[in-house]
Amino acid sequence: MMKSLNGKYIAIAAVLFSGLYLGHRIFESRSDAKLLGEKTIADAVPTVAVVSPKPVPPTESIVLPGNIVGWYEAPIYARVTGYVKMWHKDYGDYVKKGDILAEINTPDLDAEFRQAHADLDSERVKYDLAEVTAQRWIAMRPSHAVSEQSITVQEQNMKSQAAVVRAAEQKVKNIEAFIGFKKIVAPFDGVVIQRNINVGDLVSKEGNLSTPNAKTNLFTVAVVDKLRLFVNMPQQFGPFLQPGLTADVTVPQLPNRHFNFKFLTVARGFDISTRTTTTVFTIDNKDRALWPGSYAQVHLTAPVDSQTFTMPSTALVFQEHGTQVAVVTKDDRVNLKKITVSKLMDQIVEVADGLSANDRIINNPNAALMDGGKVRVVTPEPGYDLVNAPEPTQTSEPSHITTEKPASPSQEASVKTITTDR
């Protein structure tokens, strides 16, 4: 009797336990199905990482080539034809105004000078004869021995001969002026930066076709205590070319030294072929460290008034509407905005129009993103934002940062497998 009661209790307990277990399994399966459904719905919303546009500093810098020249630079040309007798100043010599740089032998000019003097003496003798003749004819006027016409002819002949004498005298003076050019002199205090002649060289004044192989440019003298810098400035810098602007200049021969040139003047007109304007800067060069003719790298920084931003180039979207970016709105929806790219670099682009400082730009946007579609924003890994990347810092202890990121396809598969196995 007791055995049958124990067996009956055991059977009832087994049935109750089976029922409880079955109910638990049913409840757990429904819960897992609900969680799986919720996760499936959540996974249907794309996850995106966003970056913020970075405002460009309110200045623009540019590096341009420039030419440094002396405050005054005078190429000295020959004014007479002849041969170099001697040069007295060499490369790098400091000269004073009026110092003799070289002397020229001019046999042709000397002969012409002697001929002019001889012609002048001859004309003076002719004038003396015309004067005596005219006076004799005038003396015969009271006696009416000669006609009045003959007297007038002799008077005018004397005046004509006087004019010939004056012309001959002027010719002598002209040749004397050219004789002065036999000595080449410095036009001002400066430095000889070029000497293009040697003793015995044939020199000629510029444009003399009778001596095409003769040298014309004999010396170049420059003032080096003060220098000018010539730069061809782009058109967009035109509004900033005014007094107060300075240029940081380096030269190849002094790579570690920077020179501060001050704005002097600008051409106030653009070359239509290059759209640049000639701009002149100046500097005092008392130590004479800079030399005329130097090539210069001109670093200029000017204020600009533009709403320009930078962002990663990986955020660009290219569609039939042109260049765009995908921006996340306040309600986490996609908004495709058209932008104007002003400068394209390796990993960063500069946007001149279309962005604001508060925009959240989707980086590496999926091609399946639709305008107005719902997205879920996640925090990217460090270094994902190339524009606003923080400066690297050294810490004594490693920091642990927990970030939420999209699950990989393999992780999603493993979650689904575990849920199903339950």
Long-range contacts (C-beta under 8 A, 24 or more apart in sequence): 28-422, 29-422, 32-419, 32-422, 35-419, 36-416, 36-419, 39-415, 42-376, 43-412, 45-374, 45-375, 45-376, 46-366, 46-368, 46-369, 46-373, 46-375, 46-376, 47-375, 47-376, 47-377, 47-378, 47-406, 48-326, 48-328, 48-362, 48-363, 48-365, 48-366, 48-369, 48-375, 48-376, 48-377, 48-378, 49-362, 49-363, 49-364, 49-377, 49-378, 49-379, 49-380, 49-384, 50-328, 50-360, 50-361, 50-362, 50-363, 50-377, 51-311, 51-312, 51-315, 51-360, 51-361, 51-363, 51-380, 51-384, 51-385, 51-387, 51-388, 52-357, 52-359, 52-360, 52-361, 52-385, 52-387, 52-388, 53-309, 53-310, 53-311, 53-351, 53-355, 53-356, 53-357, 53-359, 53-361, 53-387, 54-309, 54-310, 54-311, 54-387, 54-388, 55-307, 55-308, 55-309, 55-357, 56-306, 56-308, 56-309, 56-310, 56-350, 58-303, 58-304, 58-305, 59-301, 59-302, 59-303, 59-304, 60-236, 60-301, 60-302, 60-304, 61-299, 61-300, 61-301, 62-234, 62-237, 62-299, 62-300, 63-297, 63-298, 63-299, 63-300, 64-231, 64-232, 64-233, 64-234, 64-297, 64-298, 64-300, 65-231, 65-295, 65-296, 65-297, 65-298, 66-229, 66-230, 66-231, 66-247, 66-249, 66-281, 66-295, 66-296, 66-297, 66-298, 67-229, 67-230, 67-293, 67-294, 67-295, 67-296, 68-227, 68-228, 68-229, 68-249, 68-251, 68-290, 68-291, 68-292, 68-293, 68-294, 68-295, 68-296, 69-222, 69-227, 69-228, 69-229, 69-230, 69-292, 69-293, 70-190, 70-191, 70-193, 70-222, 70-223, 70-224, 70-227, 70-228, 70-292, 71-222, 71-223, 71-224, 71-225, 71-226, 71-227, 71-228, 71-282, 72-188, 72-190, 72-222, 72-223, 73-193, 73-220, 73-221, 73-222, 73-223, 73-292, 74-187, 74-188, 74-190, 74-220, 74-221, 74-222, 75-194, 75-217, 75-219, 75-220, 76-101, 76-184, 76-187, 76-217, 76-218, 76-219, 76-220, 76-221, 77-205, 77-206, 77-216, 77-217, 77-218, 78-104, 78-181, 78-184, 78-203, 78-204, 78-205, 78-206, 78-214, 78-215, 78-216, 78-218, 79-178, 79-181, 79-205, 80-104, 80-106, 80-109, 80-178, 80-181, 80-182, 80-203, 80-205, 81-106, 81-108, 81-109, 81-202, 81-203, 81-204, 81-205, 81-208, 81-210, 81-211, 81-214, 82-106, 82-107, 82-108, 82-109, 82-182, 82-202, 82-203, 83-200, 83-201, 83-202, 83-203, 84-197, 84-198, 84-199, 84-200, 84-201, 84-203, 85-199, 86-199, 87-195, 87-197, 87-198, 87-199, 89-186, 89-192, 89-195, 89-219, 90-192, 90-195, 91-192, 91-193, 91-194, 91-195, 92-191, 92-192, 92-193, 93-191, 93-192, 94-189, 94-190, 94-191, 95-186, 95-189, 95-190, 95-191, 95-192, 95-221, 96-186, 96-189, 97-186, 97-187, 97-188, 97-189, 98-185, 98-186, 99-185, 99-186, 100-183, 100-184, 100-185, 101-184, 101-185, 101-186, 101-192, 101-218, 101-219, 101-221, 102-183, 102-184, 102-197, 102-218, 102-219, 103-182, 103-183, 103-184, 104-181, 104-182, 104-183, 104-184, 104-203, 105-182, 106-179, 106-182, 109-175, 109-178, 109-179, 109-182, 110-179, 112-175, 113-172, 113-175, 113-176, 113-179, 116-168, 116-171, 116-172, 116-175, 117-172, 119-168, 119-171, 120-165, 120-168, 120-169, 120-171, 120-172, 123-161, 123-164, 123-165, 123-167, 123-168, 124-165, 124-168, 126-161, 126-164, 127-158, 127-161, 127-162, 127-164, 127-165, 130-154, 130-157, 130-158, 130-160, 130-161, 130-162, 131-158, 131-161, 133-157, 133-158, 134-158, 184-218, 184-219, 186-221, 187-221, 188-221, 188-223, 189-223, 190-221, 190-222, 190-223, 190-224, 191-221, 191-222, 191-223, 191-224, 192-219, 192-220, 192-221, 193-220, 193-221, 193-222, 193-291, 193-292, 193-293, 194-219, 194-220, 195-219, 222-292, 224-285, 224-288, 224-290, 224-291, 224-292, 225-284, 225-285, 225-286, 225-288, 226-282, 226-283, 226-284, 226-285, 227-282, 227-283, 227-285, 227-290, 227-292, 228-264, 228-280, 228-281, 228-282, 229-261, 229-280, 229-281, 229-282, 229-283, 229-296, 229-298, 230-278, 230-279, 230-280, 231-278, 231-279, 231-280, 231-281, 231-298, 232-271, 232-274, 232-276, 232-277, 232-278, 232-279, 233-266, 233-276, 233-277, 233-278, 233-279, 233-300, 234-275, 234-276, 235-270, 235-275, 235-276, 235-277, 237-300, 237-302, 238-270, 238-277, 240-302, 240-303, 241-266, 241-277, 241-279, 242-266, 245-300, 245-302, 246-281, 247-281, 247-298, 247-299, 247-300, 248-298, 248-299, 248-300, 249-281, 249-283, 249-296, 249-297, 249-298, 249-299, 250-296, 250-297, 250-299, 251-290, 251-294, 251-295, 251-296, 251-297, 252-294, 252-295, 253-291, 253-294, 254-289, 257-289, 259-283, 259-290, 261-298, 306-352, 307-352, 307-353, 308-342, 308-350, 308-351, 308-352, 309-350, 309-351, 309-355, 309-357, 310-348, 310-349, 310-350, 310-351, 310-387, 311-348, 311-349, 311-351, 311-355, 311-361, 311-387, 312-347, 312-348, 312-349, 312-363, 312-385, 312-386, 312-387, 313-344, 313-345, 313-346, 313-347, 313-348, 313-349, 314-347, 314-363, 314-364, 315-361, 315-362, 315-363, 315-364, 315-365, 316-341, 316-349, 317-365, 325-354, 325-355, 325-359, 325-361, 325-362, 326-361, 326-362, 326-365, 326-369, 327-359, 327-360, 327-361, 327-362, 328-360, 328-361, 328-362, 328-375, 328-377, 332-374, 332-375, 332-376, 332-377, 333-372, 333-373, 333-374, 333-375, 334-362, 334-369, 334-370, 334-371, 334-372, 334-373, 334-375, 335-371, 335-372, 336-371, 347-386, 348-386, 348-387, 378-403, 378-404, 378-405, 378-406, 379-403, 379-404, 379-405, 380-405, 381-405
